[in-house]
Amino acid sequence: MITAHDRHFPIAFREISGAGGAKLEDPAKHKQPGWVQNCGYEFVPTAKFELRIDGPGTPYQGQKLRTTWGRGIEDLLPEVLVTVEVSARESKKRDEAQHEVLLARQAQWDVAVEKAK
């Protein structure tokens, strides 16, 4: 987890499965870890990895960054930090704008109450 501007960004790291995994039969399925049981297919290692950054200001299922043959995990780290910083700043700006709207509504409400009195 990375914290920036009082916002928390959990980071998940996983290996991407390859195609062609054999379908797991029911008895064999129950002997596998939970993440394999849910999948229903045998995991095929690929040595390709994915970082998923979640938190405020990121897409619905998190920002996904993947390795390629020319780009390793260490090459993703600057992009991770940029994503966290930009998302945190955008989230903070949204919160401040929302706070301004709430203050304006409260001011309108106060004026309406005074007018009604």
N, C-alpha and C positions, 0 to 999 in steps of 0.2 A: 504494500500500500504506500502510495506517495501522497503527501499533504502539501497543498499549495493554496495560499490565500484563504486559509481556514476551511478548505474543502478537501474531502478525502477521495482518492482515486484508487480503487483496488485494481490490481493487475493480475490477470490469469495467464499462465504459460502452459501451452500444450503442444503435443506433436500431432500433426495432421495425418490422418489415416489414408492409406492408399486404396485404390480400387481392387476388387478381386478377392475380398475376404470371404471365406466359406461361411455359410449360414450355420449358426450354432443350434444344435438340437436341444430340446428341453433339459435332459439330464446334464449335458455338458454345460449348458447355459448357467445353471445354478452354482457351478464350481468356479465361475469367473467373477472378477470384481464387478461391483455395481455399475460402473460406467460402461463395461462391456455387455452386461446383461441388458441394459436399456437399449443398446445399439442392436443387438441380435446377430451381429456378424463378427467374425474373427478380425482382430486388429492387425493391419498390415503396416509395419513401420516404413517410413519414407525419409526420415532425417530432415523433414521440412517442419518448421515450427511456426507457431502463431502466438503473438502477444495480444491480449484483449484488454483494453483500458476502459474501465467503466467509471461512471460518476457524473456529476452535473456538467451539462454542456457537451456531453458526448452523444453519439447516436443511440437509438433504442437498445440495441444489444451490445453496445460498446464499440469503441474504435478498434478495428482489427488491423494489425500490422503483421505481415508474413515475411518469412525468410525466402530467399531464392538462391539459386546456385552462386550468384555473384554478390549476394548481400546476406551477411550472417547476422547473428543476434547482436553482436557488438556494433554493427552498422545501424541497427534499429534504435539504439539507446538515445541518440540525439533527437530522433523523431518522437520518441516517447516523451521526453522532457518538453519539447515544443508543444505537443498535443496537450499535455497536462497544464502547462502554463496558459495557453490560449483558451482552453476550456474553462479554467478557473477564472480568468479575467472576464470572459463572456458571461459566465454564471454570476459573477459579482456585479457586473453592469446590469444584468436582468433583474437581480434582487434590488439594486438601488432604484431602478426605474419603477419597479413594482411598489417599492416603499414610497416613492414620490406620488404615485397614483393614489395610494391609500391615504397619504397626508392630504391630498387635494380633495378626496371624497369626504374625509373627516371635516375639513374646513367648510365644504359645502353643507354638510350636515349641521354643523354648528351654526352657520348663517341661517339655515332653514328653521332650526329650533328657536333661535333668537327672534326671527320674524314671526313665528307662530305664537310666541309669548306676547 
